Amino acid sequence: MGRTLANKNIIITGAASGIGKAIAMVLAGEGAILHLLDINGDTLNEVVTELRKQGGSCHGYPCDITQQKAVIATIAAIAERGQINILINNAGVAHIGTVEQTREADFDRVFNVNVKGSYNCMYAAIPYLKDKGGLILNMVSVAASVGIAERFAYSASKGALLTMTYSVAKDYVDKGIRCNSISPARVHTPFVDGYLRNTYPGEEEAMYKTLERTQPIGRMAQPKEIAHLVLYLCSDEASFITGTDFPIDGGFIKLNS
């Protein structure tokens, strides 16, 4: 195991699968003490068990980040274990549809998780980071910068999270808190596989290739590739960076414009 993040206490939301799990795996390998949040307690426990078997130091906290009281209590419990150094707001949900295809319930669900959930976590964590130094890293999306067809609510929510990143960076730079974001394009996660299976039964392979072709580089990202950008931004080598969004998109933003 490396020691780039030795003894740093790092909170990761949405850590039970996909990008969140990959982030946990990579950061554990660099000596971080991980505090993993997810609404799915059973899957979260499996990830914690897997990480511990590999020698990682981690704790799991089943938590619905849309509920502020629960988030405050969870982060307070984490702070009792040691000084919080980094918060990674990774938890998020998607919705497919234009504005006319987005019901009120769909819109509320996406914003409750992607926007309110991230706000709740920052609201609860900042008192522990303030004046002690720390990092907040928000998982945004290329949708925040260019919008994506038939992703009305999702694009809007990620746009909100991007500007929240800039706002927090400005408000807390003199308090020792840095705040950045990452904007991935399509990443091959269990969500993608489930979407193809449910929407295009029997045509999964062909549709997967179609989705790959929407990325100028010719393929989707792997979760571990996103995790390694997270690793850099969490490291001391990135200590001069704040108020910045980092696209990791296979050329999607610039080469599709």
N, C-alpha and C positions, 0 to 999 in steps of 0.2 A: 504493500500500500504506500502511496505517496503521502506527503504531509503538507501540501499546499494550503490546506484549510484546517490544519491541526487545531483541535479544541475550539473551533468556531461553532457556536450554536446557530443553526440555520433552520428556519421554519419553511416548509414547502406545503402549499395547499394543492389539492387535487393530485395527491401523490400515489394513489393506488393503481394507476395504469397509465399507459401512453407516455406522453412527454414528462409528466410528473414523476413517474416511476424511473424513467431513464435518468432524469436529473438526480434523483436520490441515489441511484446506483453509482453514477460518476462521482458525485460529491462525497459519498461514503468512502470511496477509494482514495480520497485525498485527505482523510482524517477528520472530516467534519462530524460534529455531533448533530444528528438530524432529528427534527421534530416534525412528524408527518401528519398532515390533516387530510381527511377525506370523509365524505358523507357515507361511503360504503365501508362499514366497519369490518366486515368479514374479509373483503379483498385487501383492505389496509393491513390487517393482521398477517395475511399471507406475505405481503411485501416486507413487513417488519421482520418476520421470521426468516425470510430469504436473506435479507441484508445481514442479520445477526449471524447466520450460518457462514457468511462470507467474511465475517470479522468486523462488520460495520457497527458503529454506535448509533442506535436510533430508538425512538419512542413513537408510538402511534396514538393518535387522538381522534376518535370518531367525532366529527363536528360538521354541522350544517352552517356554512359560512354566511348564509343569508340571515341568520339569527344573531343579532348583535350581542345580546347577553351571553349567549353560548360562546361566542368568539372571545369576548372579553375575559370570561372565566378560563377558557382554554389557554389563552396567551399568558394570563397571570400565572397559571400553573406551570407553564414552560419557564417563565422568568424565575420561578422559585428554584429551578434546577441550575440556573447560571445566567450570566449576562447574555441577552439576545444580541446577536451580531448582524443577522441577515434575515429578511423576510422575502420570500419568493411567492408572489401571487400568480399561481399557475392555474388554479381551478377555473374552469369555464365550460359553458355549454353552447351548442350551436342550434340554429333553426334554418330550415331551407324554405324560402318563399319570398315573393315580392311584397310590397306594402299591402296590396289587396289580399294576399294569401296569408297574411300574418294576423292571427286573432289576438285579441287583447291578452288572453292568457299566455299565448306564445311570447308576446312582447315582454310581459311582466316577468316571465320565467327567465328569459335571457338577461334582462337587465338586473334582476334580483341576484343572479349568480355573478355575472361578469362585471357588473358595475358596483352594486351595493355590497356584494361579497368582498370585493377587493377593498372598497372603502372601509368596511367593517374591520378587516384585518389591519389596514394601515392605521385606522383610528385607535385600535387596541394596542398595536405594537409601538407606535411612535413615542409614547411616554417612556418606554424602556430603552429606546435608541437615542433619544434626544440628549445632547451634550456628552454622550459617551462614544459617539461615532458608530456608524452602521450603514447598511445598504438596504434599499428596497428595490426589488426587481420585478417588474410587471410583465406578464406574458400577453402581448398584444397580438397583432396580426397584420399582414399586408392589407387586409380589408380596411384597416384604420386609415390608410394612406390613399388608397385608390378606390375603395368600395369593390364589392364582388357581386356579380349578377345573381339574383335570387337569394341574397343573404342580407335582406334589409335590416332586420333586427340585430343580427350578429355584427354587421358592419358598423351600425350605429353604436352598439355597445363597446366595440373595440376602439372606435374613435373617441368615445368618452374616456376610456381607460388611458389612451395615449395622452390626452390633454390633462388628465389627472396626474399623470407622471410628471409632466412639465410643471404643473402647479406645485406639487409637493417638493420637487427639486428646488424651485425658487424660494418657497416658504421656509425650507429647513436647511439650506446650504450653510447658513451661519450657525446652525445647531449641530453640525457634524454629520448630518444625514445626507447621503447621496441617493438619488432616485433615477433609475434608468428603465428602459423597456426593450423587449425583443419582439420583432415582428416576423414570424415565420410565414412562408407560403404553405402549400399543402404538405402535410407530414403523414407518413404511413403509420397510422395508429389503429387500435381496435375500433374506433369510431368509423373510420373509413371502411373497414371491412364489414362492419355491421350495416352501414348505409348501403353498400353495394349488394349485400346479401338480401336485404329487405326490399330494396327498390328495383333491383335488376336480377331477380333469381334466374340462375342458369346462364346469365350473361356477365357474371362478375369479372372474368378475366379480360374480356373485351372492353368493358367500361373502365376497368382499372387502367388499361393502357390509354384510354381516352383522357382520363384525368391526368395521367403522367404527361401527356402531350401539351397540357395547358401550362406546364412549367417550361420556360425556354431552355433550361439545362437538360430537359428530356426525362426527368424522373422526379418523384417526390423525395422529400428529405426523410431521413431516418431519425427517430427520436433521439438517438445518441448524438447525432450531429448538433441538434439544438442544445443538448446537455453540455457539450463541450464549450459552446459559446457562453452558456451560463457559468461554467467553471471559470473561464477567463474573467468575466465581469465580477465574479465573487472574489477573485484573487487580489492580493495587494498590488499586483502589476497594473490593475485597472483603477487605482485609487484616485487618479486625476480626472476620472470621467463621471459626469453627472448631467442630468437634464437631456439625455440623448437616447434616441431610439435606434436600435440596430436591426435592420432587415437581414434576414437569412432566408433567401427566397429563390435561389436558383435563377436570378435575373428577372423575376416576375414584375417588379415595380418599374424598373428602368427599360427593360427590353420589350415589354408589352405596350409601352406608352407611345 
